[in-house]
């Protein structure tokens, strides 16, 4: 996407925001917007945004978004920053034998596994089958916090749950968790999404604003048309959040956009079009000077060739397009299922791609004239001290990929990865937070559980 393309997308989006508008199913927020300069649309709860209002509220959003981890580290996301990688908000666990509803114990195991995978920088909550739906967001936050030191991306199930999440925020320094919500279009934000934005405002919680048009269903079948629809939804979401909390950190996410398989009547999340939507998300994020986000997904239900094809292509294109937050590590089945084995494989994929993207230096030190002269004709570099000391720096060393001959390879890649995941989880017995903090998290959790009964 060229800067000229991004400008055309933006200009068309301004026309739609000004002439058609967006439905915002929240009377209080609609009233606030009208007082701030928006205009009534043609129908109930429909709002039109003048171009100058769009510019004013976009300018309030910071260009840098900090994401902290509980190990004391943090990353500063910018429109040009290196990507960070998050896991997947699934509903099921696949263990190689059966797919079943994920539980709080499964989420704890996934979180502990993530603590040992260097490319995982954010852990997402999951829809835990053994937790009541209105409580899954804040219980998920507590479970991950107890089992992992990395940044947490909470799921949002209810406005009261959002209050519980906000009550937990002061227990650790910095923006140690973030949140997000998706427009349910076309050109529509639901009351649930808007109420969660409202109740989370004022706490400095970074929020991912997601547009999710499905080309051919909730957006035009042309990718450019769906990009316009998603961009309009995201701009409206940014305006709402900046109205509620001026200067709130936001992440631009058009990367959830996907297509519709006309033959099988299914959503497609792992096709080449999804990588093109990711390209658009990164490009429009840079156009608005905001960090961007997208996902890497697959329709595969096993850790098989299809998962390898779609996810390797996805991670490679997302990294090449400089998407800021890339999530989907460990997911199968169009985001519905988490596989610990796939999580280990995805971690390896990212290492592989990063090694390629790093490239190699060409200078006097790396061309090694003196060493070549010393070894001479028909010599052997395997015997040199340089090879012994430096091969790890120059040559990729896989953790789970097989490089042994057939007779020494006991099992397929997925089983090797599954075994490694189980070993890492079993060996992780260290408490991740002080007992007093655990007690306070659980006290807040129980208080809100009581409210929701």
N, C-alpha and C positions, 0 to 999 in steps of 0.2 A: 504494500500500500504506500503510494507516494504521498508526500505532504499535500500535493494538489488533490488527491483522492480524499484524504482526511478532511480537507477544507470543504469539499463538495458534500461529504457526509454531514459535516457540521451545519452547513448552510441549509441543507434540506431538513435536517432535524429542527433547526430554528423555525422554519416555516411550519412544520407540523406542531411544534410546541405553541406557536403563536396563533395558528389558524384552526387546528383541530383540538389540541390540548390532550390532557391525560385525566383519566378517572382516578380520583383519590378517595377511597371509601372510608373517610374519617372526617366527620363534620368539624371537629375542633381544628384540625390541621388545615382543612379547606378555608375556614374563617381566618386563620393566621396568615395564610398565603394571600387571600384577598386583601387583607389590611396591608400586606407588604408590597402590593403592586400587581399581583396576578389579576386576571379577569375571569369572570364566570364563563364556562363553556356552554354548549348547547343543551346538555342534560344535567340531571342531578349529580352533584359531587364531581362534575367535570370542570377542570381548571385549565386556562390558557396562560402561557407565560410570555410576556414581551421579551424581545431579545436583550434589552438592557438589564432586565431582572436576571436572566440566565447568566449574563456576564458578571453581574454584581455578586451573585452567590457562588459561582464557580471560583471567583477570585478569593473567596474566604477559605477555600480548602487548601491545606498545606501541601507543598510539593514533596515533602519528606514525611514518611510515616515510620515511626519507631515500633518495632516488634521485639519485646523483651522476652527472655527465657528465665526460668527460675534458677539457673546455674550462674546468674550474674551477667551473662552475655546478652547482646542485643544486635539487631541488624537495622540499618536505616534504609528503608525502601525509597527509591526515587524513580523517576521515569527511565533512568538509564542504569540502574543498579543491577548487579548480578542476581540471578534468580535464587529464591529459596523454595523449598519443597515441603509440601504438607501431605498428610495421609488422606483417607477417604471416609466420608460419613455414611457408612453402610448400615444395613438392617440385618444382615446375615453374616455368619462365619462359615467358611469352607475349610475343612480340615483334611481334605484329601479323600474322605470317605463319605461324609454327608454334609449337606448344607442345612443349617439350623438357625433359629433366631439368636442373634447375639445377646449376651447377658453382660451384667456389670463385671463379672469375673473375666469374660472375654476382652472387654475394653481395657481392664487392668493389665492383662497379658500383652495386648497390643501396645499399650503405653510403655510397659517395661521393655519390650522388644525395641521400640523406637529409641529408647535411651541409648542403645548400643549401635544404631545405624547412623553413620555420620552424615548421610545426605538427608535424613529426615530432620527438618527444622521446626515443624509444627505438627501437632497431633490433633485431629478432629474428633469431636464427640460422635457417638453412634446411637441409633434408636434401639435401646436395650429392652429386650422382650420381658424381662423380669422387673421392670421399673414402670410405674404408672406413667402414661404419656405426658401429663402436665408437669411431671417432675424430671423428665429425662435430661433436660438441658443442665440444670444446676447439679443434679446427681452426677452427670457425666463430667462436669468441671471438677467436682471433688474427686472422682475416681482417677482421672488423668493426673491431677495435681499430686495425689498420693503416690503415683507410680512412675512419674516421668518428670524430668527437669526442663523439658523443652517448652517452647511457646505452645499455647493451647488455643485452638479455634473452636469456640463453643457452638453448639446447635441451639436454635431458639424455637421452643415449642409453645410457649405461652407468655403473655405479658407478666404474669406473676412470677413465672420462672425467671424472666429477665430481671425482675427486682431482686430475686435471690442471688443471681449472678453478680449484680452490682454490689450487693452486700458483702460478697466474698472478695471483691477487688482489693480492699485495703490490706489484706493479709500478706501480700507480697509486693515488693516495690515495682514501679514501672508498669507499662502496658503488657502484663504477662499473659493476657489472653485478648483475643479479638472476637468479633462476631460478624454476622452478615445476614442479608435477606435478599430474596429474589422477587422481581416483579412477576405477577401472574397475568401476562398480557393477553392480547395485545393492548399496549398503552393503558395499563391498569395496575395500580398498587392496592392490595387488599387492606382491610381494616387491621387484620392481624399484623401484617408487616409494619404498617404505619404506627400502630400502638406500641410495638416493640421498639421501633425507632424512638418514639416519644419517651418511653420509660427508661431507655438506656441513655438518653441524652444527659449531658452535664457531668459525665464521669470520665471523659477523655478516652473512651473505649474505641479503638480503631474499628471501622466498619467497612466491610466489603459490600459494595452496591452492585447487585447482579442483574443484568438483563439476560433473559433466556428465551428469545424467540426460537420457535421451531419452524425452519424454512418449509413453507408449503402448508402450515397449519396455523400457528400463531404469528407468523410473519410471511411476507411474500416468498415465493419459491426461489426468486433470485437472491443470491447471497447478499448483494449490495442492498436490496430492499429490506432484508431481515436485519442487516447491520444498522440501517437507519432506525428501524423499530426499536431494536435493543438499545441504541444510543439515546433515543428519546426517553425511554424508560429509565435509563441510568441517570441522565441529566436531571430528570424530575426527582429521582431519589436523592441525588446530591443536594439539590435545592432544599428539599424537605429537611435533610439532616443539618445543613448549614443554617437554616432558619431556626431549628430547635437548639442547636449548639454551634454558634459561630466558631469556625476554626477546627471543627471536629476532623480528625484524620480519616480520610476515606480512600478506598482502593477501587479503581475502575475495573469492573469485571464484565466484559462482553463474551468471555471465553466459555461461558456455559451454554451459549447458543448451539443449537444442533439441528439436525435435519430429520425428515420423516421418510422411512422406507415405504414406498408406495406399494410394494409387492406384499410385504409381511405386516404392514400397519404397525410398525414399531419405531420408537425413537432411536436414532443413530447417534452415538456419542464417540465412536472410534473411527470414523471415516476421514478421508482427506479434507472434507469440508470443515471438520472440526478444527483442523490445524489452520485452515484459512481464517476461521473465526478468531482463533488465538492470535494470528497475525494482526487482524483488525483490532483486537483488544489492546495489544501492545502499541500499535500505531496511534489509536485514538487516545490512549493514556498519555503518550508522549505529546500529542497535539494539545491536550488539556493540561499538560505538565503535572500529571498525577501518576502514581504507581499503578501498574496493571496486574491483572490476574487472569488465569485460565485453568482448565483441567486437562489431564491426560486420562483418557478413558478407553475401555474396550468392551465390546459385546461378548467376548469370550467368557464361558462359564468355567473353564479349567485353565490352569497354568500351562497353556499349550502353544502351538505355533501361531495361532491367531492372536493370542495375548502378546506374544513376543513381537509379532509384526506390528500390531497397532500401537503398542506402548513404546517400543523402541522408536518408531517413526514419530509418535507424539512427543516424547521427551526431546528427541533430536530437533524437531522443528520448533518447539517451544523455546528451547535454549537458544537456538539460532535467531529467533525473532525477538529475543530479549524480553520475554514475559517476566514480570516481577515476582509474582507468586504462582507457583505451579503445583496444583494439588491433584490427588488421585493415586498416590503411592499405595500399593497393596490392593487396589480395587479390581474386581471382576464384575461381569454381568451388568454393564451400564451403571456402575456405581452402587448397585444394591448390595454387593457382597464384598467382605474383606477376607483376604487370604494372607495369613502370615508368611506362607511360602512366596507368594507373589510380591509381598513387601520386601523380602530379602532379595528377590530377583530384580525388582525395580531399583533398589539401592545399588545393585551391581550395574544395571543399565546406565544409571546416571554417572557412576564412576567411569565407565567405559567412554561415554560421550564426552565427559569433561577432559579425559586424557587426550582424546582426539582434538577437542577444541583448544587445548593448551598448545598443541603444535610442538615445535622444537626451535631452539636457538641455532643460528648459524654465526659463529664467531671463531676466533683463534682457539679459544678453550675447547669448544665442542667439536671443531674439525680435527683436532688432535694430530697435527702433523708429526710432532715428535714421537708419539706412540706408534703411528703408522710406520714411520721410518725404523723405529726400534724393532717392531715385530717383523717387518720386512716381508719378502715374498714367501708364500706358502707357510707362514707362521700361524699361530693360534692365539686369538685374543681371549679365549676362555681361561687361559692360564695367567693372565695379567692381573696385577693388583687393582688396576683401574676398573676392570669388569667386576671383580669381587666387591669392591667398595661402592660402585655407582650404578649397578644394574637396576636397583629398585627405583632410582630417580628417573631413569630413562625408559624403562620397559614396564608396561602395564602388568600388574599382578592381580589376577582375579581371585575373588574369595569363594565363589561357588561354581563358576563355569568350569566345565570339564576340559582338561588338556592331556588326560592320560589315554593310553591306548584302550581299545575296546575291552580286552581281557582284564584290565585293571579298573574299569569303570563299573561299580556295582549297581548303580541305580540311575534313573533319569534325573534331569536337572531339578524338576519340581520336588522330588523326594529328598534330594540333597539339601535344597533350600528349606524344606519343611523340617528336616532334622536339625539344621543349623538354628532355625528360629526357636525350636523347642529347647535346644541346649542353652541359648542365650537367655531365654525366659527363666529356665530352671535355675541358672546360676545367679540370677539377679535377686538377691535376698536383702539388699541394703534398704533401709528406710530412707525415703527421699525428702521428707519434711519432718520438722520437730513434732513430738507427740502433742505439744500444746496447740500447735497450728492445726494438726489433724482434728483435735477435739473441737476447736472453734469452727472449722469447716463443717464438721458433722452436726454441731449445735445449730448452725444456720440452716443446714439442710433439713434437719428435723423440724425446725420452726416453720419452714415453708411447706414441708410435707403436711403438717397439721393444717395449715391455711387452705391447702388444696383438697383436703378430704371432704 
